[in-house]
Amino acid sequence: MIKVGLLGAGRIAGVHATAISSHPGSELAAVSDYFPEAAQKLASQYGTVARTTEEIIADDSIDAVLIATSTDTHSDLIEAATAAGKAVLCEKPVDLSLERAQACQEAVAKTDRPVMIGFNRRFDPNFGALKNALVAGEIGKAELLSITSFDPAPPPLEYVKVSGGLFRDMMIHDFDMANFIMGDLPVSVTAVGTSIVDPAIGDTGDVDTAAVTLTYADGRIAVIKNSRRAVYGYDQRVELLGSEGLLQAQNMLENTVVKSTTSGVTGAKPTYFFLERYMPAYAAEWAAFVEALTSGGALPVTLADGVAALAMAEAATRSAKTGAPVMMADILS
């Protein structure tokens, strides 16, 4: 039984608390948060105790921590937890700063403790099936990848101001998905972005609508499209064209009923947001983490994966500002 400390008590921490408590191989031992009352509320819901972050990290009886705090605390907490001998699953991104994330990676390497970054979409059964079909050679060699990721509505402006920007906060999932499917980093990143949904987002220096093109050394191309507003629901699709066919992972719908009448053919909308869409993926992500710890096997997503996706976000941010492609070699040098 792995004893787990949950750092953070916000919305996503509640998702993780459910995953930890539901798994037969893990126990939610304690919860902490910057706001003690939030930690106490979440701890009470799951029959555990609220403690300070420092107490959780210092407790030798706690085997692992799940970090679901604000992004600007991630690297510090990863370093503190691994230095204390704990395994870590940390929500994305590793940090707002690529340089800080790289320093964190170096520090963790000295501890030899496992750190997994929470790119939960890798554990979505549909995206996983698409990847498996590619690996099995069902469409030949991958040539053109298209990833669509549209939110139903923008987040609060106060969140936007501290999020690190769309490329680091939202599209970083899609950068990791591109790496997961293509199996390699691109050589260049070209991005465009606007604040067409809400000019106030643009006033913060961020964008709410963006498209990125990734080019690979062997000629493959990936295109990622993000928007903070899709009025019909949470639009999450992946399409991969190969030399011998096409793979598509379509949206999850509210239901599968299709009505056909003389007026036309209609069906349900996509599920509304990530909690409805990706709950099974969060559970599978946690199960994979527990399996890796108990079996001594390799983590399916690593700290290096997190740094790679953040490097791509940095490249996209620079490209969107300059209008020119950015070489990944320049970012990682």
N, C-alpha and C positions, 0 to 999 in steps of 0.2 A: 504494500500500500504506500503510494507516494503522498507525502504530506505537502500541501501547497499553500503558499501565501499569495494572496491576490492584492496587488498594489494598484489602487484605483477603485472607485465605486460609482463611476458614471454609467451611461447607457451600455457601452460596449463591455464594461466590467460585469454587468448583469448577465450578458450573453455568456461570458466565460465562466461565471460562477455556476451557471446551469450545466455547462459542459463538464466542469471539474466535479461537481457534486453527483452528476448522473453516471460518471464512468466508474465501473467497479474497481478499477485499479488506482483511484486517486481520492484524496480526502481534502476538502477545503478547510484548512487549519486556522486561517485568520485573514482578515481584510483590513487594509489601511487606506486612507485618503487624506488629501490636504484639508478637507473639511471633515472633522471627526464625526459629526452627526450623520454624514452620508455613509461613512464606513460602518457606523453602528446600525443604521437602517438596513444596509445590504447584508451585514453579518447576521442580523436577527432573522432575515428572510430565509437564510440557509443554515440556521442552527449552529453558527460558529461565533467567534469573538472578534471584536474590533481591537486592533493594536496599532502602534505607530509603525511606520515603514522601517525605522531603525531597529525596532524590536524584532520585527519579522526577519530581517536580514541577519541579525545577530543570533537568532535562535537555531542552534545546531540540529534540533529535532525536525526542522522544516527542510525538506529536500530540494524544493524548487519554488521559484516565484513566477507568476504571470504578471507582466507589466502592462497595465492598461491606463497609464497616467498620461498627462499632456506630453506632446512630442519633445518639448525642450528638456524634459527630465530623463528621457530614455537612455541615453548613453551613460549618464552618471549612475543610474540605477543598475544597468547591465554590468558596469564595472564593479560596483559595490557588491552586487549579488554573487558574481562569479569569483571575486576575491574572497568571499566568505564561503566558497565551496559549493554554491548552489547551481543547479541547472536553471535555465531561463527560457521562457517563451515570451517574446516582447511584441506588442503590436507595432505595425508599421507606422511611419518610417523609423529607421534607426535613430535619426536626428534630423534637425533642420539644416545642419551644416554638413557637407560632404567631408570636409577636413576633420571635423569632430567625430564623425562616424568611422573614418579610417583610423583615427587614433584609438577609438574604442575597440576596433577590430584587433589592433596590435596589442592592446592591454589584455584582452580576453585570451588571445593566443598564448600568453604566458601562464594562464591559469589552467588551461586544458579542460575547461568546463564547457558543456554543450550549451549553445545558444541557438534558438530557432526564432525566426522572424515570422510574424503572423500574416503571411500572404494566403489567406484562407481560400481564395478562389482556385488555387491549385487542387484543393480537395473537393471542389464541386464535382459531382459524379458525371455531369455532362461534359465539362471541359476535360476531365480526366479520360473519359471515353474517346474524345476527339484526339487527345495526345496518344493514347494507346493505339488507336487506328493508324495514326501517322507512323508510329514506331514499327507497327506490324507491316508496313509497306502497302497499305490498302489504297493509297492514292499516289504512290510513287514518291518522287522528291518534292518537298515543299517548295513553292515558288512565290506565292503572294498571300500574306496574312492580313486579315481585316478584323479589327477589334472595335466594337461599338460599346460605349459605356456612358449612358445618359442618366442623370439623377432626375427624380420627379420635380424637385424644386430646390432653389438655392438654400444653403445653410444660413443661419443668422449672421449678420454682418460682423458681429463681435467675434464669431468663430473664424470667419474669413481672415480677419486682421492678424490672427495668431497661428493660422494653419500652415504657413510656409508657402502658400500658393497652390493653385490647381495642379500643377505638375508634380509637386512633392506630396500633396495631400490626397488627391483623387486619382490622377493618371498613374501614380506610382504602382497601383495594382495592375494596370495594363502593361506597364513596362515589365513587371515581373512575369505577367502572363506571356508576353512576347518571348522573354528569355526561356520560360518553361517550354513553350511549344517549339520555338526555333532551335533551342539547345545551344545558343551562342549569343554573344553580345554583338550588336551592330557596329559598323565602323563609323557611321555618321548619323546624326540626328538633325532633322529639319522641322521646325515648329512654327506655327502661326497661332495667334490667340487674340480674342477681342472680348470686350465686356458688353455684349449686345443684350444679354438678359437683364442686367441691372447695372446701370452706369455707376452706382455707388460702389460696386465691387471693383470697377476700374479705378475709382478714386483711391482705393487702398493700395493700388499698384498690382492688383491681381487681374486675372481674366476669368470668364465664366464659360467660354466657348473656345475650343481649341482642336487643332488637328496636327498630328505629328507623323512624319515619314521616317522610317528607319531603313537604312540600307546596309546590306551585309557583304562581306568580302567576296562571297561566291555569286553575287548578283541577286539574291533573294531580297524581297521588299516586304515591309510590314507597315500598315497604316492604322493609326489609332485616332478615334474620334471621341471627344468628350463634350458634354454639355451639362450645365447645372439645371436645365429645365427641359423636361419632357412631360407634357401635361397629361399624357396617357398612362404614365407609370414608369417603373424602373426598367430601363431598356438595357439588356446585357446579352450581347450576341458575339459569337466568334465564327469567322468563316475562313477556311484555309483551302486555297487552290493548289493542287499538286500536278505533277506531270501526267498523272493517270486518273485524275478525278477531283472531286470537291468534297470537303467535310464542312458541316455546319452545326453549330450548337445554338439552338434557338432560345427565345425567351421562355421563362416559366410563366404560365398563365394563371389567373385567378381560378379558373376551372377549364375543363376541356370540352364544354358544351358548345356546339356550333349550330346556329339556327339558320335554316334555309327556307325562304318564302319567296313569294312573287316580288317582294320588295328588295330582295338581295340576300346575301349570305353574311352573317355577323358572328363574332365570337367574343370571348372575354379579353380584357386588357391584361398586360403583364402585371405581376405582383407589384405592390406599391413601392416597397423600398427594400433595403438590404437585409433587414431583420426577417422579412418574409422569404426573401429569395435565397439567402445563404445560411440559414440556421443549420441545415444538415452539414454544410461545409465546415462550420465552426466545430461541430461535434466530431467530425472526421479528422479535423486538424488536431484537436486535443488528443484523440485516440492515437494518432500517429506519433505525437510527442511522447505520450506515455509508453507506447510500444518501443520507441527508440531507447528510452531510458531503462526500461526493464530488461530489454534484450541485449543492450549494449551495441545496438546497430547504429547505422548512420542516420542523422537527422534528414528528413526529406526537404527541408528548407533551412539554409544556413545563414549565419551573419554575413558571410561573403555575398550571398544572394541579395540581402538587404542593402549592402553597400553598392552593389552593381546597379540595382534599380534606382537608388538615390543618385548615382552618377549620371544615369540617363535623364533623370528629372532635372539635374543641374544643367546638362547639355541642352535640354529642351527650353529651360528658362532663359539661357543665354541666347539661343537661336531665335526665340520669339521676340526678344528685345532688339536684336541686330538685323533680323531678316535673312541671316546667312546660315548655311549648314555648320554644325559644330562637330569636329572629329572627336570620337571617344578617346583616342590616344592622347589628345590634348587635355581632356578632363582628368584622365587617370594618371598622367605623368607626374 
